[in-house]
């Protein structure tokens, strides 16, 4: 049984999708980051970085969503492209592109647009620009293919799905007019029964909804409310 530490954020969602697609047995363990549960000693033994998601598979801890996707794909032999040098190179390249580009820039764009206690126009504009630039690259890549790598549904599509669901929240509802090919893939994945189950997982638990000063002080530990 895999222990799956998660919440409803984009990175845990893609791991939930992979677990549901593979049919692996798992125990969902909620981590409420707005209450600081990610910094409790027990979880830090699993992920010293204090981030979700993380898994423990028969005593083996794995953290970082992309590492988990690749670990589970190699464990099961599922959702990998045909094993050719080109496909392997593309798989790793696009996983890293999403993991080091799309995810971090999207996260910062969300922070400065929705959650930063002080408005910082330069930071907002920079991350909005970078998110658009990354999605333009993805949209162009998908213009001539149905899936991200090798002509079949793989963990790279799951990886992209996790963040692509957030495009309207990040860039606004009109953004899909710029990225129709990404939207096509997003809709295809979202219609899969495994995706429906993955998104419903968070509804089995209660997470703190308010982004109040207490939650900000926990999640953004560099910040303290002004007296």
VOGU-3710 file (C-alpha; in Angstrom, 3 decimals, decimal comma):
1> xxxxxxxxxx> 0,000/0,000/0,000  1,352/3,392/-1,016  0,985/6,248/1,464  0,068/9,349/-0,572  0,468/12,711/1,147  -1,582/15,285/-0,717  -3,888/18,269/-0,859  -5,929/19,808/-3,665  -3,087/21,769/-5,299  -1,925/21,117/-8,895
11> xxxxxxxxxx> 1,138/19,009/-8,099  -0,685/16,515/-5,845  -3,513/16,341/-8,401  -1,237/14,931/-11,094  0,046/12,239/-8,737  -3,539/11,391/-7,755  -4,301/11,033/-11,459  -1,368/8,670/-11,960  -2,379/6,545/-8,984  -5,933/6,313/-10,269
21> xxxxxxxxxx> -4,819/5,533/-13,816  -2,509/2,728/-12,710  -4,939/1,230/-10,217  -2,253/1,063/-7,530  -3,595/0,715/-4,003  -2,926/3,825/-1,924  -3,862/5,453/1,340  -4,612/9,166/0,929  -3,192/11,220/3,800  -4,288/14,879/3,750
31> xxxxxxxxxx> -1,725/17,579/4,488  -3,330/20,952/5,213  -0,640/23,430/4,252  -2,640/26,421/5,517  -2,448/24,858/8,980  1,249/24,060/8,711  0,980/20,273/8,646  3,712/20,140/6,003  6,214/21,246/8,661  5,364/18,582/11,213
41> xxxxxxxxxx> 8,248/16,270/12,068  6,569/13,130/10,740  6,018/14,606/7,292  9,475/16,189/7,121  10,933/12,693/7,456  9,161/11,882/4,201  9,921/15,170/2,450  12,594/17,374/4,039  11,450/20,207/1,744  8,069/20,380/3,476
51> xxxxxxxxxx> 6,026/20,295/0,263  3,242/18,088/-1,053  2,936/15,685/-2,732  5,029/12,855/-1,395  4,613/9,099/-1,284  6,016/6,239/0,747  6,056/2,980/-1,193  6,854/-0,021/1,004  9,098/2,114/3,184  10,635/4,043/0,270
61> xxxxxxxxxx> 9,895/7,792/0,346  9,664/9,745/-2,912  9,008/13,477/-3,114  8,549/16,040/-5,908  5,597/15,411/-8,200  7,670/14,780/-11,321  9,942/12,351/-9,506  6,863/10,507/-8,251  5,326/10,332/-11,733  8,508/8,860/-13,187
71> xxxxxxxxxx> 8,977/6,496/-10,230  5,437/5,137/-10,566  5,682/4,850/-14,330  8,888/2,842/-14,079  7,492/0,765/-11,210  4,402/-0,226/-13,181  5,667/-0,007/-16,759  2,631/2,114/-17,551  2,180/5,490/-19,251  5,647/5,625/-20,745
81> xxxxxxxxxx> 6,201/6,095/-24,486  7,706/3,417/-26,674  11,268/2,874/-25,498  13,353/4,652/-28,130  16,218/7,099/-27,563  14,161/9,952/-29,028  11,114/9,223/-26,888  13,224/8,882/-23,740  14,931/12,200/-24,455  11,611/13,940/-25,109
91> xxxxxxxxxx> 10,035/12,402/-22,021  12,777/13,707/-19,750  12,986/17,072/-21,507  9,301/17,861/-21,257  9,050/16,557/-17,702  11,828/18,941/-16,711  10,328/21,784/-18,742  7,082/21,465/-16,804  8,773/20,740/-13,492  11,279/23,606/-13,611
101> xxxxxxxxxx> 9,337/26,083/-15,738  5,572/25,728/-15,930  5,093/24,736/-12,291  7,323/27,283/-10,541  6,353/30,207/-12,763  2,670/29,330/-12,443  2,990/29,088/-8,680  4,641/32,492/-8,451  2,101/33,995/-10,850  -0,705/32,743/-8,602
111> xxxxxxxxxx> 1,049/34,105/-5,538  1,567/37,616/-6,862  -1,865/37,789/-8,518  -4,015/36,339/-5,736  -2,207/35,936/-2,426  0,628/38,419/-1,977  -0,298/40,754/0,905  1,249/43,648/-1,017  0,795/44,309/-4,737  4,073/44,214/-6,636
121> xxxxxxxxxx> 3,372/45,183/-10,270  6,803/44,202/-11,585  6,642/40,713/-10,050  3,059/40,244/-11,239  3,910/41,256/-14,805  7,079/39,168/-14,948  5,405/35,927/-13,883  2,352/36,535/-16,058  4,696/36,978/-19,029  6,673/33,838/-18,249
131> xxxxxxxxxx> 3,569/31,688/-17,793  2,274/32,876/-21,166  5,645/32,196/-22,771  5,746/28,631/-21,424  2,188/27,863/-22,527  2,889/29,279/-25,980  5,740/26,769/-26,321  3,466/23,930/-25,206  0,686/25,074/-27,527  3,047/25,118/-30,496
141> xxxxxxxxxx> 4,376/21,662/-29,599  0,828/20,263/-29,481  -0,198/21,844/-32,781  0,967/18,804/-34,745  0,365/16,006/-32,247  -2,320/14,681/-29,921  -0,047/14,010/-26,953  3,138/15,500/-25,567  5,499/12,564/-26,255  5,593/9,618/-28,619
151> xxxxxxxxxx> 2,007/9,652/-29,857  0,455/8,128/-26,730  -0,903/9,228/-23,358  1,980/9,402/-20,887  3,011/10,890/-17,580  3,995/14,085/-19,416  0,346/14,666/-20,320  -0,607/14,060/-16,680  2,124/16,459/-15,611  0,803/19,191/-17,878
161> xxxxxxxxxx> -2,813/18,499/-16,901  -2,082/19,259/-13,256  -1,146/22,863/-14,005  -3,147/23,489/-17,190  -6,367/23,222/-15,191  -5,271/26,426/-13,461  -4,770/28,565/-16,589  -7,959/30,641/-16,116  -7,073/31,245/-12,445  -3,578/32,338/-13,437
171> xxxxxxxxxx> -4,135/34,239/-16,675  -7,894/34,815/-16,904  -10,710/33,002/-18,720  -9,780/34,501/-22,090  -6,356/32,834/-22,013  -7,681/29,663/-23,613  -8,124/31,599/-26,848  -4,319/31,766/-26,982  -3,693/28,089/-26,221  -6,359/25,957/-27,961
181> xxxxxxxxxx> -4,077/22,948/-28,379  -3,291/22,834/-24,670  -7,021/23,176/-23,954  -7,771/20,240/-26,242  -5,386/17,976/-24,336  -6,634/19,272/-20,996  -10,239/18,467/-21,899  -9,303/14,992/-23,130  -7,511/14,118/-19,896  -10,165/15,733/-17,686
191> xxxxxxxxxx> -12,853/13,555/-19,278  -11,110/10,354/-18,210  -12,714/8,565/-15,238  -9,370/8,501/-13,435  -9,152/12,304/-13,636  -12,654/12,678/-12,244  -11,746/10,431/-9,313  -8,440/12,234/-8,763  -10,118/15,633/-8,512  -12,823/14,279/-6,208
201> xxxxxxxxxx> -10,253/12,922/-3,746  -9,857/16,249/-1,930  -13,600/16,399/-1,291  -13,302/13,470/1,103  -11,411/15,703/3,525  -11,728/19,173/5,011  -8,958/21,651/4,229  -8,721/25,186/5,524  -10,142/27,494/2,866  -9,245/30,913/4,269
211> xxxxxxxxxx> -5,988/32,579/3,289  -5,891/34,671/6,461  -2,873/36,168/8,224  -2,291/32,934/10,115  -2,200/30,923/6,887  0,063/33,492/5,197  2,503/33,391/8,103  2,622/29,592/7,841  2,864/29,286/4,078  4,983/32,374/3,368
221> xxxxxxx> 7,363/32,275/6,291  9,374/35,278/5,107  6,282/37,457/5,726  4,891/38,764/8,957  1,750/40,890/9,373  2,385/44,543/10,083  1,626/45,551/13,704
//
